[in-house]
Amino acid sequence: MFDKQQRKLKRSARLISVLSKYGFKDMLARMNGGNKQEEISGSDEIISKGTVYERIRLALEELGPTFVKLGQTFSNREDLLPPELIQELQKLQDKVETVDMDVEEALESEFNISVKDYFREIQKQPLATASIAQVYKAVLLDGTPVILKLRKPDVQSVIEDDLLLIKDIEKLISAYSEIGEKLNLKQAISTFERSLLEEVSLTNERNNILQFRLNFKNNKETYVPKVYEEFSNNNILCMEFIDGIKVTDKSVLLANDIDPLKVSEAGLRLFVSQILDYGFFHADPHAGNILVKKDGKIVFIDFGAVGKIQPNDKEILENLIVSFVAKNSHKIVRSLKKMAISYEIPDERRFENDVEDILNFVHSSSLQDINVQVIINKMKDILKDNRLYMPDYFYLLFKGISLIEGVGRSINPDLDIVKSLHPYTKKIFTKKINPKNLLKTGMDRMMNFTDNVDEIPKELRSVLQKLDENKFTVSSEIKNIDKTNQLIKSSVINLILAMVLGANIIATAIVFSSESGPRIGELSLVAVLGFVFSIVLVLILLLRVTRK
């Protein structure tokens, strides 16, 4: 505990020094309870040139990988930050230094093995270096080439300390400024923390690879590298080495008789399949993370960051895609509202008109004029104007679609992302009208109805009880209160009768398709009784409504 506190103090001192260096000493003073600037110890070197946004970017770069990743994460959040700051954050680059690591010693320590019994060769120099890990090429005893990904020493503790500082900064910003609360920074930081801790875990990356292998085991257009679990844990990941061609290297693809046009279309299909078929997609599909094997199969690598869509949201997303292809702005708006965590729409009609403008732009523009990034930016502006706060995966989708479309366009300028969605809209329609899906949907809705009936809020029960006992009162004076009470009571009863009618119709439809139970000729007796009961309920409801 003491060691952790010491580390945090050391990082805090570093933070104060860097922020002071880039001209934010006045902010530190205000956050320090209004003390004078000279009471905040910091660097004597003050860099105050450039705009405040430029200095923010430089400060993040100097603070290290965690803060750089924070800036990169927020660089696609136009709904939260001003455009000038977004432009600067998009310039952020990881300044990664290679560290000395003894791979053989790490393997023997982590897995209690003798390296020479399992590996023929392990390269001393890393093949690649990132902020979290370094990658080495090795050869197993049977001659199989593999990749060894090793986490850098103390990276976990450094990231945890940085995250504590970032959360402290968020609290200070929220306490001393309305901006923090208005932008919902707490939730955004929480999302970043969860994402970064998942990315730093090599166990999590191993599980992601295994999930992708399972999802695409029968797909002929892609290949997912094999994981060697006996040499994999949270600090080391051993996986198959892919001798592939960089996806954007058009000349090498052609030299190997691989059609770049087919590669671009297959890559886009695979990414859409990740989203719509499985709700589990690669969150960073840039050109460096996509290879093409000599047989033409596409290989996604680096599964540290993935997007996950819950089943309910996946269904809403499917409806959103269908509405987009069908150019139905009203349904798009409805799907976005269902998907949003929260929203404050000042003008519903303007919201729908803005969506309609995007649809008109997409469907009226020539293929060469359609820029997906422009469309995404327009969509982000709409979300920002209407304060729609979307789930985490939604922004990862924006980023992923933009990256994969950019990769595809680099080798196929005529790539049509809208056209590639058409087969999936047909697939979605087919799935929705499938009898099994209709039966399942009916059963789910009936179960939801039953749950809702069982969980009628206590407040409503209390109101009904007071109505029956003539104890219903309102604090303000209302004329004709008796008639109002009676109207409320009557409406509630009508609502309950309508809900019972709906449930009975669904149950009757299910029983009608069943071949079991007593029958009258070719019809199920229970279904006939259910049908009669439905007619009686309809008549009762009609009499109650028309009587008033």
C-alpha positions as CSV (number, residue, x, y, z in Angstrom):
1,M,0.0,0.0,0.0
2,F,2.8,2.4,1.0
3,D,4.7,1.5,-2.3
4,K,1.6,2.3,-4.3
5,Q,1.2,5.6,-2.6
6,Q,4.8,6.4,-3.3
7,R,4.4,5.6,-6.9
8,K,1.3,7.9,-7.2
9,L,3.1,10.8,-5.5
10,K,6.0,10.4,-7.9
11,R,3.7,10.4,-10.9
12,S,1.8,13.4,-9.4
13,A,5.0,15.3,-9.2
14,R,5.8,14.4,-12.8
15,L,2.3,15.6,-13.9
16,I,2.6,18.9,-12.1
17,S,6.0,19.4,-13.7
18,V,4.8,18.8,-17.2
19,L,1.6,20.8,-16.9
20,S,3.6,23.7,-15.4
21,K,6.1,23.4,-18.3
22,Y,3.4,23.9,-20.9
23,G,1.8,26.9,-19.2
24,F,-0.9,25.4,-17.1
25,K,0.4,26.5,-13.8
26,D,-2.5,28.9,-13.3
27,M,-4.9,26.0,-13.6
28,L,-2.9,24.0,-11.1
29,A,-3.1,26.9,-8.7
30,R,-6.9,27.1,-9.0
31,M,-7.2,23.4,-8.5
32,N,-4.9,23.6,-5.5
33,G,-7.5,25.7,-3.7
34,G,-6.5,29.1,-5.1
35,N,-2.9,29.2,-3.9
36,K,-0.5,31.5,-5.7
37,Q,1.3,30.2,-8.8
38,E,4.7,30.2,-7.1
39,E,3.4,27.8,-4.5
40,I,3.1,25.2,-7.2
41,S,6.5,23.7,-7.7
42,G,7.2,22.8,-11.3
43,S,9.6,23.1,-14.2
44,D,11.5,26.4,-14.6
45,E,11.3,26.0,-18.4
46,I,7.9,27.4,-19.5
47,I,6.7,26.6,-23.0
48,S,3.8,28.9,-23.7
49,K,4.1,29.2,-27.5
50,G,1.3,27.9,-29.6
51,T,-2.4,27.6,-28.9
52,V,-3.8,26.0,-25.7
53,Y,-4.8,23.0,-27.7
54,E,-1.3,22.5,-29.2
55,R,0.1,22.7,-25.6
56,I,-2.4,20.1,-24.4
57,R,-1.2,17.7,-27.1
58,L,2.5,18.3,-26.4
59,A,1.9,17.8,-22.6
60,L,0.1,14.5,-23.3
61,E,2.9,13.2,-25.5
62,E,5.5,14.0,-22.8
63,L,3.4,12.4,-20.0
64,G,3.7,9.0,-21.8
65,P,1.8,6.1,-23.3
66,T,-1.3,6.2,-21.0
67,F,-1.9,9.9,-21.6
68,V,-1.2,9.5,-25.4
69,K,-3.8,6.7,-25.6
70,L,-6.2,8.9,-23.6
71,G,-5.8,11.6,-26.2
72,Q,-6.1,9.1,-29.1
73,T,-9.3,7.7,-27.6
74,F,-10.8,11.2,-27.3
75,S,-9.7,12.2,-30.8
76,N,-12.8,10.7,-32.3
77,R,-15.2,12.2,-29.7
78,E,-16.5,15.3,-31.6
79,D,-19.6,15.0,-29.4
80,L,-17.5,16.0,-26.4
81,L,-14.6,18.2,-27.4
82,P,-14.1,21.3,-29.6
83,P,-12.9,20.8,-33.2
84,E,-9.6,22.6,-32.6
85,L,-8.7,20.2,-29.8
86,I,-9.8,17.2,-31.9
87,Q,-7.5,18.2,-34.7
88,E,-4.5,18.3,-32.3
89,L,-5.4,15.0,-30.6
90,Q,-5.4,13.3,-34.0
91,K,-1.8,14.3,-34.4
92,L,-0.8,12.2,-31.3
93,Q,1.8,9.5,-32.0
94,D,3.2,6.9,-29.6
95,K,6.8,7.7,-28.9
96,V,7.8,4.1,-28.0
97,E,11.3,3.1,-26.8
98,T,12.6,-0.5,-27.0
99,V,13.5,-1.9,-23.6
100,D,15.9,-4.8,-23.0
101,M,14.0,-8.0,-22.3
102,D,15.4,-11.5,-21.7
103,V,12.8,-13.6,-23.6
104,E,14.2,-17.0,-22.6
105,E,14.4,-16.1,-18.9
106,A,10.8,-14.8,-19.1
107,L,9.6,-18.0,-20.6
108,E,11.4,-20.2,-18.1
109,S,10.2,-18.1,-15.2
110,E,6.5,-17.9,-16.3
111,F,6.0,-21.5,-17.4
112,N,8.7,-23.4,-15.4
113,I,10.2,-24.9,-18.5
114,S,13.6,-25.3,-20.2
115,V,13.5,-23.2,-23.3
116,K,15.7,-25.5,-25.3
117,D,13.2,-28.4,-24.8
118,Y,10.5,-26.4,-26.7
119,F,12.1,-23.8,-28.9
120,R,14.7,-24.2,-31.6
121,E,15.4,-20.4,-31.9
122,I,14.3,-17.1,-30.3
123,Q,15.4,-13.8,-31.9
124,K,17.1,-11.4,-29.5
125,Q,15.9,-8.2,-31.2
126,P,12.1,-7.4,-31.1
127,L,10.2,-7.6,-34.4
128,A,8.0,-4.7,-33.2
129,T,7.7,-2.5,-30.2
130,A,4.5,-0.9,-28.7
131,S,3.7,1.0,-25.6
132,I,2.4,-2.1,-23.8
133,A,4.4,-5.0,-25.2
134,Q,7.3,-6.1,-27.5
135,V,7.0,-8.8,-30.2
136,Y,9.7,-11.4,-30.9
137,K,9.9,-14.0,-33.6
138,A,10.8,-17.6,-32.6
139,V,10.8,-21.1,-33.9
140,L,9.3,-24.1,-32.1
141,L,11.3,-27.4,-31.8
142,D,9.2,-28.9,-34.7
143,G,10.2,-25.9,-37.0
144,T,6.9,-24.0,-36.7
145,P,7.5,-20.2,-36.7
146,V,5.7,-18.3,-33.9
147,I,5.4,-14.9,-32.4
148,L,6.1,-14.2,-28.7
149,K,4.4,-11.1,-27.4
150,L,5.8,-10.0,-24.0
151,R,4.4,-7.3,-21.7
152,K,6.9,-4.7,-20.7
153,P,8.1,-4.8,-17.1
154,D,5.9,-2.8,-14.6
155,V,3.5,-1.7,-17.4
156,Q,0.5,-2.7,-15.4
157,S,1.5,-0.6,-12.3
158,V,2.4,2.4,-14.5
159,I,-1.0,2.3,-16.2
160,E,-2.9,1.9,-12.9
161,D,-1.0,4.8,-11.4
162,D,-1.7,7.0,-14.5
163,L,-5.4,6.0,-14.4
164,L,-5.6,7.1,-10.8
165,L,-4.1,10.5,-11.8
166,I,-6.4,10.8,-14.8
167,K,-9.5,10.2,-12.5
168,D,-8.2,12.8,-10.0
169,I,-7.9,15.3,-12.9
170,E,-11.4,14.5,-14.0
171,K,-12.7,15.1,-10.4
172,L,-10.9,18.5,-10.3
173,I,-12.2,19.6,-13.7
174,S,-15.7,18.6,-12.7
175,A,-15.4,20.4,-9.3
176,Y,-14.0,23.6,-10.7
177,S,-15.8,23.8,-14.1
178,E,-19.2,23.1,-15.4
179,I,-17.6,21.6,-18.6
180,G,-16.7,18.3,-16.9
181,E,-20.2,17.6,-15.8
182,K,-21.7,18.9,-19.0
183,L,-19.5,16.6,-21.1
184,N,-20.1,13.6,-18.9
185,L,-16.3,13.2,-18.5
186,K,-16.7,10.7,-15.6
187,Q,-18.4,8.2,-17.9
188,A,-15.9,8.8,-20.7
189,I,-12.9,8.2,-18.4
190,S,-14.5,5.1,-17.0
191,T,-14.9,3.7,-20.5
192,F,-11.3,4.6,-21.3
193,E,-10.1,2.8,-18.1
194,R,-12.0,-0.3,-18.9
195,S,-10.8,-0.4,-22.5
196,L,-7.1,0.2,-21.5
197,L,-7.1,-2.5,-18.8
198,E,-8.5,-5.0,-21.3
199,E,-5.9,-4.0,-23.8
200,V,-3.0,-4.4,-21.4
201,S,-4.1,-7.9,-20.5
202,L,-2.6,-10.6,-22.8
203,T,-5.0,-13.1,-21.4
204,N,-7.8,-10.9,-22.7
205,E,-6.2,-10.8,-26.1
206,R,-5.7,-14.6,-26.1
207,N,-9.5,-15.0,-25.4
208,N,-10.3,-12.5,-28.2
209,I,-8.3,-14.5,-30.7
210,L,-9.9,-17.8,-29.6
211,Q,-13.4,-16.2,-30.0
212,F,-12.5,-15.0,-33.5
213,R,-11.2,-18.4,-34.4
214,L,-14.5,-19.9,-33.3
215,N,-16.6,-17.3,-35.1
216,F,-14.8,-17.7,-38.4
217,K,-13.7,-21.4,-38.3
218,N,-15.8,-22.2,-41.4
219,N,-15.2,-18.9,-43.3
220,K,-13.1,-19.4,-46.5
221,E,-12.1,-15.7,-46.9
222,T,-10.2,-15.3,-43.6
223,Y,-7.8,-17.0,-41.4
224,V,-7.3,-16.4,-37.6
225,P,-3.9,-17.2,-36.2
226,K,-3.5,-20.2,-33.9
227,V,-2.7,-19.6,-30.2
228,Y,-0.3,-21.8,-28.3
229,E,-2.0,-21.8,-24.9
230,E,0.8,-23.8,-23.2
231,F,3.0,-20.7,-23.7
232,S,0.4,-18.0,-23.0
233,N,-0.6,-16.2,-19.9
234,N,-1.2,-12.6,-18.8
235,N,2.4,-11.6,-19.5
236,I,3.2,-13.7,-22.6
237,L,1.2,-14.5,-25.7
238,C,2.5,-17.2,-28.1
239,M,0.7,-17.3,-31.4
240,E,1.3,-18.5,-35.0
241,F,3.5,-16.4,-37.2
242,I,1.7,-15.2,-40.3
243,D,3.9,-14.7,-43.4
244,G,1.5,-12.3,-45.1
245,I,1.5,-9.4,-47.4
246,K,0.5,-5.9,-46.1
247,V,-3.1,-5.4,-47.3
248,T,-2.3,-2.0,-49.0
249,D,0.8,-3.3,-50.8
250,K,-1.0,-3.5,-54.2
251,S,2.1,-4.3,-56.3
252,V,3.0,-7.3,-54.1
253,L,-0.6,-8.6,-54.2
254,L,-0.6,-8.5,-58.0
255,A,2.8,-10.2,-58.1
256,N,1.3,-13.1,-56.2
257,D,-1.8,-13.3,-58.5
258,I,-4.1,-11.8,-55.8
259,D,-6.8,-9.4,-57.0
260,P,-6.7,-6.2,-54.9
261,L,-10.4,-5.5,-55.8
262,K,-11.5,-8.9,-54.3
263,V,-9.3,-8.3,-51.3
264,S,-11.0,-4.9,-50.6
265,E,-14.5,-6.3,-51.0
266,A,-13.7,-9.4,-48.9
267,G,-12.1,-7.3,-46.1
268,L,-15.2,-5.1,-45.9
269,R,-17.5,-8.1,-45.9
270,L,-15.6,-9.7,-43.1
271,F,-15.7,-6.5,-41.0
272,V,-19.5,-6.2,-41.5
273,S,-19.8,-9.9,-40.6
274,Q,-17.9,-9.3,-37.4
275,I,-20.4,-6.6,-36.5
276,L,-23.8,-8.0,-37.7
277,D,-23.2,-11.7,-37.4
278,Y,-21.4,-11.9,-34.1
279,G,-21.5,-8.4,-32.4
280,F,-17.7,-8.9,-31.8
281,F,-15.4,-6.9,-34.0
282,H,-11.8,-5.7,-34.4
283,A,-11.7,-2.2,-33.0
284,D,-8.5,-1.1,-34.8
285,P,-8.5,-2.4,-38.4
286,H,-5.9,-0.1,-39.9
287,A,-3.5,-1.3,-42.7
288,G,-0.8,-2.5,-40.2
289,N,-3.3,-4.9,-38.6
290,I,-4.5,-6.6,-41.8
291,L,-2.4,-9.1,-43.8
292,V,-3.1,-11.2,-46.9
293,K,-1.8,-14.8,-47.1
294,K,-0.4,-16.2,-50.3
295,D,-3.6,-18.1,-50.8
296,G,-5.6,-14.8,-50.7
297,K,-7.1,-15.2,-47.3
298,I,-7.3,-12.1,-45.1
299,V,-5.8,-12.1,-41.7
300,F,-6.6,-9.6,-38.9
301,I,-3.9,-9.4,-36.2
302,D,-3.5,-7.6,-32.9
303,F,-6.7,-8.4,-31.0
304,G,-6.0,-6.3,-27.9
305,A,-8.9,-3.9,-28.6
306,V,-12.3,-5.3,-29.7
307,G,-15.8,-4.0,-29.8
308,K,-18.6,-5.9,-28.2
309,I,-22.3,-5.4,-28.9
310,Q,-25.0,-6.8,-26.6
311,P,-27.8,-8.9,-28.3
312,N,-30.5,-6.3,-27.8
313,D,-28.3,-3.6,-29.2
314,K,-27.3,-5.8,-32.1
315,E,-31.0,-6.1,-33.1
316,I,-31.4,-2.4,-33.0
317,L,-28.3,-1.9,-35.0
318,E,-29.6,-4.4,-37.6
319,N,-32.8,-2.3,-37.9
320,L,-30.6,0.8,-38.2
321,I,-28.7,-0.7,-41.2
322,V,-32.0,-1.8,-42.9
323,S,-33.5,1.7,-42.4
324,F,-30.3,3.3,-43.8
325,V,-30.3,1.1,-47.0
326,A,-34.1,1.7,-47.3
327,K,-33.6,5.5,-46.8
328,N,-36.1,5.7,-44.0
329,S,-35.0,8.6,-41.8
330,H,-37.9,8.2,-39.3
331,K,-36.9,4.7,-38.4
332,I,-33.2,5.7,-38.2
333,V,-34.1,8.3,-35.7
334,R,-36.2,5.9,-33.7
335,S,-33.3,3.3,-33.7
336,L,-30.8,5.9,-32.6
337,K,-33.0,6.9,-29.7
338,K,-33.4,3.3,-28.6
339,M,-29.7,2.7,-28.8
340,A,-28.7,5.9,-26.9
341,I,-27.8,5.9,-23.2
342,S,-29.5,9.3,-22.9
343,Y,-30.6,12.1,-25.2
344,E,-32.0,15.7,-25.0
345,I,-33.4,16.4,-28.5
346,P,-34.5,20.1,-28.7
347,D,-36.3,19.7,-32.1
348,E,-37.4,16.3,-33.3
349,R,-38.3,17.5,-36.8
350,R,-35.0,19.1,-37.3
351,F,-33.3,16.0,-36.0
352,E,-35.1,13.9,-38.6
353,N,-34.4,16.4,-41.4
354,D,-30.7,16.3,-40.6
355,V,-30.7,12.5,-40.9
356,E,-32.7,12.9,-44.2
357,D,-30.0,15.2,-45.5
358,I,-27.3,12.6,-44.9
359,L,-29.4,9.9,-46.7
360,N,-29.9,12.2,-49.7
361,F,-26.2,13.0,-49.8
362,V,-25.3,9.3,-49.8
363,H,-27.8,8.1,-52.3
364,S,-27.5,11.0,-54.7
365,S,-23.7,11.3,-54.8
366,S,-21.5,9.5,-57.3
367,L,-19.3,6.7,-55.9
368,Q,-16.1,8.7,-56.1
369,D,-17.7,11.7,-54.2
370,I,-18.8,9.6,-51.2
371,N,-16.3,9.9,-48.3
372,V,-17.3,7.7,-45.4
373,Q,-15.3,10.0,-43.0
374,V,-17.4,13.0,-44.1
375,I,-20.6,11.0,-43.5
376,I,-19.4,9.9,-40.1
377,N,-18.5,13.4,-39.1
378,K,-21.9,14.6,-40.2
379,M,-23.5,11.9,-38.0
380,K,-21.3,12.9,-35.1
381,D,-22.5,16.5,-35.4
382,I,-26.1,15.3,-35.3
383,L,-25.4,13.3,-32.2
384,K,-23.7,16.3,-30.6
385,D,-26.4,18.8,-31.5
386,N,-29.1,16.5,-30.0
387,R,-27.0,15.4,-27.0
388,L,-27.3,11.7,-27.9
389,Y,-24.8,9.8,-25.7
390,M,-24.2,6.5,-27.4
391,P,-22.7,3.3,-26.0
392,D,-19.0,2.7,-26.1
393,Y,-19.1,0.3,-29.1
394,F,-20.9,2.9,-31.2
395,Y,-17.8,5.2,-31.4
396,L,-15.6,2.1,-32.0
397,L,-17.9,1.3,-34.9
398,F,-17.4,4.8,-36.3
399,K,-13.6,4.4,-36.0
400,G,-13.5,0.9,-37.4
401,I,-15.7,1.6,-40.4
402,S,-13.7,4.7,-41.3
403,L,-10.4,2.7,-41.0
404,I,-11.6,-0.4,-43.0
405,E,-13.1,1.8,-45.7
406,G,-9.9,3.8,-46.0
407,V,-7.9,0.6,-46.3
408,G,-10.3,-0.7,-49.0
409,R,-10.3,2.5,-51.0
410,S,-6.5,2.6,-51.0
411,I,-6.5,-0.6,-53.2
412,N,-9.9,-0.2,-54.8
413,P,-11.1,3.4,-55.3
414,D,-14.5,2.2,-56.5
415,L,-15.3,0.3,-53.2
416,D,-19.0,0.8,-52.4
417,I,-19.6,0.4,-48.7
418,V,-23.4,0.9,-49.1
419,K,-23.6,-1.8,-51.8
420,S,-21.8,-4.2,-49.5
421,L,-24.6,-3.8,-46.9
422,H,-27.4,-5.0,-49.3
423,P,-26.8,-8.8,-48.8
424,Y,-27.0,-8.3,-45.0
425,T,-30.3,-6.4,-45.3
426,K,-31.8,-9.4,-47.2
427,K,-30.3,-11.7,-44.5
428,I,-31.8,-9.7,-41.7
429,F,-35.3,-9.7,-43.4
430,T,-35.1,-13.4,-43.9
431,K,-34.2,-14.0,-40.3
432,K,-37.0,-11.8,-39.1
433,I,-39.7,-13.6,-41.0
434,N,-38.4,-17.1,-40.1
435,P,-41.1,-19.0,-38.3
436,K,-38.7,-20.1,-35.5
437,N,-37.7,-16.4,-35.0
438,L,-41.3,-15.3,-35.0
439,L,-42.2,-18.0,-32.4
440,K,-39.2,-17.0,-30.2
441,T,-40.1,-13.3,-30.5
442,G,-43.7,-14.1,-29.5
443,M,-42.5,-16.2,-26.5
444,D,-40.1,-13.5,-25.4
445,R,-42.8,-10.8,-25.6
446,M,-45.3,-13.0,-23.7
447,M,-42.7,-13.6,-21.0
448,N,-42.0,-9.9,-20.8
449,F,-45.7,-9.2,-20.6
450,T,-46.0,-11.8,-17.7
451,D,-43.0,-10.2,-15.9
452,N,-44.5,-6.8,-16.3
453,V,-47.8,-7.9,-15.0
454,D,-46.1,-9.6,-12.0
455,E,-44.1,-6.4,-11.4
456,I,-46.8,-3.7,-11.6
457,P,-45.2,-0.9,-9.6
458,K,-46.4,-0.5,-6.0
459,E,-47.3,3.0,-6.7
460,L,-49.9,1.9,-9.3
461,R,-51.3,-0.7,-7.0
462,S,-51.6,1.9,-4.3
463,V,-53.4,4.3,-6.7
464,L,-55.9,1.5,-7.6
465,Q,-56.5,0.6,-4.0
466,K,-57.1,4.3,-3.1
467,L,-59.5,4.6,-6.0
468,D,-61.5,1.6,-4.8
469,E,-61.6,3.0,-1.3
470,N,-62.4,6.5,-2.4
471,K,-59.2,7.8,-0.8
472,F,-57.6,9.2,-3.9
473,T,-56.6,12.8,-3.4
474,V,-54.7,15.5,-5.3
475,S,-52.8,18.3,-3.6
476,S,-54.1,20.9,-6.0
477,E,-57.7,21.9,-6.7
478,I,-59.1,20.2,-9.8
479,K,-62.7,20.5,-11.0
480,N,-64.8,17.3,-11.5
481,I,-62.3,15.3,-9.5
482,D,-64.8,12.4,-9.1
483,K,-65.1,12.1,-12.9
484,T,-61.3,12.2,-13.2
485,N,-60.9,9.4,-10.7
486,Q,-63.4,7.3,-12.5
487,L,-61.7,8.0,-15.9
488,I,-58.3,6.9,-14.5
489,K,-59.7,3.8,-13.0
490,S,-61.6,2.9,-16.2
491,S,-58.4,3.6,-18.3
492,V,-56.3,1.3,-16.2
493,I,-58.9,-1.5,-16.4
494,N,-59.0,-1.1,-20.2
495,L,-55.2,-1.2,-20.4
496,I,-55.1,-4.4,-18.4
497,L,-57.8,-6.0,-20.5
498,A,-55.9,-5.0,-23.7
499,M,-52.7,-6.6,-22.3
500,V,-54.5,-9.8,-21.5
501,L,-56.0,-9.8,-25.0
502,G,-52.6,-9.4,-26.5
503,A,-51.1,-12.2,-24.5
504,N,-54.0,-14.5,-25.3
505,I,-53.6,-13.9,-29.0
506,I,-49.9,-14.8,-28.9
507,A,-50.6,-17.9,-26.8
508,T,-53.4,-19.0,-29.2
509,A,-51.2,-18.6,-32.2
510,I,-48.5,-20.7,-30.6
511,V,-51.0,-23.5,-29.6
512,F,-52.6,-23.3,-33.1
513,S,-49.3,-24.4,-34.7
514,S,-48.9,-27.3,-32.2
515,E,-50.2,-30.8,-33.1
516,S,-50.6,-32.0,-29.5
517,G,-53.7,-31.9,-27.3
518,P,-57.4,-32.6,-27.9
519,R,-58.7,-31.5,-31.4
520,I,-62.0,-30.6,-33.1
521,G,-61.5,-32.0,-36.6
522,E,-58.1,-30.6,-37.7
523,L,-58.2,-27.7,-35.2
524,S,-56.8,-27.7,-31.7
525,L,-59.5,-27.5,-29.0
526,V,-57.4,-25.2,-26.9
527,A,-56.7,-22.9,-29.8
528,V,-60.5,-22.7,-30.6
529,L,-61.2,-21.8,-27.0
530,G,-58.5,-19.2,-27.0
531,F,-59.9,-17.7,-30.2
532,V,-63.4,-17.5,-28.6
533,F,-62.0,-15.9,-25.5
534,S,-60.2,-13.3,-27.6
535,I,-63.5,-12.4,-29.3
536,V,-65.2,-12.0,-25.9
537,L,-62.4,-9.7,-24.7
538,V,-62.7,-7.6,-27.9
539,L,-66.4,-7.2,-27.4
540,I,-66.0,-6.3,-23.8
541,L,-63.4,-3.6,-24.7
542,L,-65.6,-2.2,-27.5
543,L,-68.5,-2.0,-25.1
544,R,-66.5,-0.2,-22.5
545,V,-65.0,2.3,-24.9
546,T,-68.2,3.1,-26.9
547,R,-70.2,3.4,-23.7
548,K,-68.0,6.4,-22.6
